[in-house]
Amino acid sequence: MARNALTWLWMLCLAGALTQGGLNLLRPVTSYKLIALGAGPVTIGLVTAAYALLPLFAAVWLGRVSDRMASLRLMLSAGVAALTLGGVALALAPNIAVVAVASALLGMGHLAFTVAGQTTIARTAANDALDAGFGWFTASYSMGQMIGPLLGGALLGTASVAVEPESMGRVNLALWVGALLAAAALGPVALKFGGAPLRDVTASAEEDGRPSVARILGMGGVVPYMVASMGLLAMLDILTAFLPVVAEQAGVAPVVVGVLLAIRGGASILSRVVLPWLSRRFRRTAMLKASLVISATTLAVPPLFIQNEWLAALFLAAGGFFLGLGQPLTMTMITTTVPDSWRGSALAVRLMANRLGQVGMPVLAGAVAAPLGPAAAIWMTCAVLAGSGVERIVRDRPQSGV
């Protein structure tokens, strides 16, 4: 596509960076607010799961709606609005229950924006341009995942949240900044750039039939790609929620945690920017296996050496690079597996699987962290991720004849 025809993509990526910057400031700071409110690892795990609970049930419906919409700007705007309101609710929350409700609202906002953004790319780009489109879009997410924690850590400073009584003021200020950052995404979404030239899939929809969850999952290859995507996103969530808890117990300042999480996000940006180049040289299946196994191995190390910031940063950078590859790869693989008129729905089912992992894994992680410590939550998730990668390696290994 010509450069001037890609204005919609750059505006979408700018909005993605702003929403994810706000979201990834809000979510780690939410952990600190919970600590200041006296919450333990199990409660933090449950609140983290609340973020994904409503999207778990709404994802498929939103996907079907996105397949039928002529323009997805309204859904993008609704996602930005929900993220902003969720951030405001977190800043005003007087107790843990309100924090949980606000986290659920954040989850719905993220889901609506992501479904609309992914469907825009799936219904616009040619198949050979999907890696680039999804790569840039997820790179914008990684940019937000780098900026958000960095800004949040700077706002919280170096004092311990659990010890300093006045820490709640700094926490709430950071939450307000996160809400404003998300709200800024309304600018690029509302700009009169004409929107993306979405393909009309009405004719093919009649031939392909209604895309149900069972029919989508029945397409060959879809389930393994969704399992891999679920593990990768769960790893990101657990790292974001529990690395601040590991650091708090080790006496590492929030500003350092913000830098470490930003390094992870920056490495994911790099991997997604170079993904079009990598996809011309390596098979997608091989890159996905490397993403699963290497990210699991490297991200298990930082909790052991959290007080050695340089060593933790090195392994977070390596893990972040390979963690970043998996999501756009699974988007492309699922998109090219299903009929054109099912693309939005299939990507939404993928998001539903992701939310299932985001509900179950934090609860399980919190239960593991309660007796064994917060680092165990990260290690457990690394084990799940590595298991998914090993399963793909074994399944794809050529079978010798008898």
Beta strands, then each sheet from edge to edge (+ up, - down):
end
